[in-house]
């Protein structure tokens, strides 16, 4: 495959695709229409194999050169967020309260561009598989894909993904060895007591003090349980107590928190500390307790060899590179892949003053689609050169 890719020819079509995907935004696990749009686009590129319903609504498109060489997997995401779309564009989301506020529509357009080029001219060796993954935002999609028997038959040698980055110059490539993005998990604590008349709370068992003290103690965990050289956060994101009934002393209460670290091992310790705290208050106030873990994201830990491939590809693509000193504090379920396989994620600058990820006014900048395509094509070539 030549190093000068004919990307510009396809940009109008890819931008149109991106806008169509933006308008059709769907939340995690419900990406059926999105998958149909991508299926139609991929089918026109004549992949050697197109597999559907991977880990949900996921898709796998494989392009095989039939020459010996590495097998590279490139991953993007299908899902939007339950966030209203507040942009001034004719492709604004058609679904109330749902929008592509993380740029997954742009990531899909980039990988669709790779499909377009591979469909015109296969890589000169090895295979390339493009994964359009469901349910990234909830941390469930990657794990389900990995467990899917269709995926397990692939055995790629390398895994790569990108994420657009507001706050960084457009087109800049951001790399980091080791941990790229944080590990995180959601915790739901439910306390069960007994209701009573508000005039006689002593006849029931209110979890009010347990809820209040759990919130305080959770917030203090990083200070008292994490060494100075480590980073961790426990963020209480929601709490509820009883119902809006002024004649009733509540009988149930809920506390929800997000635990976040740069290391899976430290996250496991935080989880234990938080459970000990909640169970301690349940015992103190004679309450029942139920614990639920949700949206678990392992740390995205980049493989050193894969990072070197990205660095070399950046140089050949003529892009500016930035080596980030600290990991990103947000989480990405690509960590499920890097935990098991040789892979790496890199960042792609979306503009220094671009609206932040998950903001209602955020919209993926079409100008960086070509840069993303060029990076992935150079990554494919670089893996071949190193094989």
C-alpha positions, 0 to 999 in steps of 0.5 A: 500500500502506498504511503500517500493515501488518497484521503481528500477524495473521500472527505465529503462522503465521510463528513456526510456520514459523520453528520448522519451518524450525529443526527442518529445518535443512540445510547449504549446498547441501543445502537441498532440504527447506527450499526445499520448505517455503518453496515451499509457503508462497509458493505460498499467497501467489499470487506473479505468478511463482515460480521454483525451483532458482535457483543451487541450491535457491534460490527467487524470488517476484515480486509485480508491481503492474503499475504503473510503479515501482522493482523491489526485491529482498529477500534471505534465506538458506536454509542452516544450519550444521554446528553442533549445536543445543543449545536447550531447545525442541520445535523443536530441529534434527532433524539431528544436527550441523546447526543454524540457528545464524546465524538464517537460519530467522528471516530466512526467516520475516521475508521470508515475512511480506513475502510474506504481506502482498504476497499480500494487497495488492500494492505500489502501484507497481513490483515486489518480488522475494523471494530465498531464497538457498542456500549463504550460509555457504560464500560460494557461493550469491550468486555462483551466483544471480547467474550463473543465467539466471533471475536475470539476467532480473530486473534489480532496481533495489535490493537489500536484506537484513538480519542479526540481531545478538546484542549489540544491543538487540532491534528496534534497526536498525544501519546503516552507509555504505560497508563493512558487513561484511568480505571474507574467503577460506579458503586451503588449502596442501598440501605434498608431500614423501616419507615415510620410516622414522622411524628414517631421516627423512633418506631422505625429505622431511618438510614438518614445518618448512615447516608450522611456519614457514608457521603462524608467518609467516601469523600475522605477515602483518598485523603486517608487511604491513598499514599501521597505519590498515588492519585485517586478520587471517590466522587459521590454523584448521587444520594437519595433518602426516602420519598417526598412525604413530610409525614413519613420517616424514611426507611431506605436510602441510596448513595452512589459514587464513582471510584477512580485511579490510575492503577487497577490494583489501587482501585481494588483497594479503594473498592474494599475500603468503601465497602468496609465503610458502608457495611460499618454504618449498616452495622452501626445503625442496624440496617440492611445493605445491598451493594452493586458495582456498575460501569467498570473500566480498567485502566487503559495501559498502553503497550510500549511496542504499540506506542513506538509504532504510533510514534513512528506513524506520527512522524511519517504522517507529518503530524505534531506529537506530544508526549503526555506526562500524566495519564488522563483522568477519564476512563475508556473501556479500550482498557479491556483490550489493552489488559489482555492484548498488545495495543495502545490508544492515542489522542488526536487534538480537537482544538485548544478552545473546542467545547469539552467532551460531554458538553452539550455544545460539543461537536466533533471537528470534521477537519481532523477526520483526515488526520485520524485516517492518515494515522491509522493507515501509517500505523498499518504500514508501520506494523508491516514494516516491523514484521 
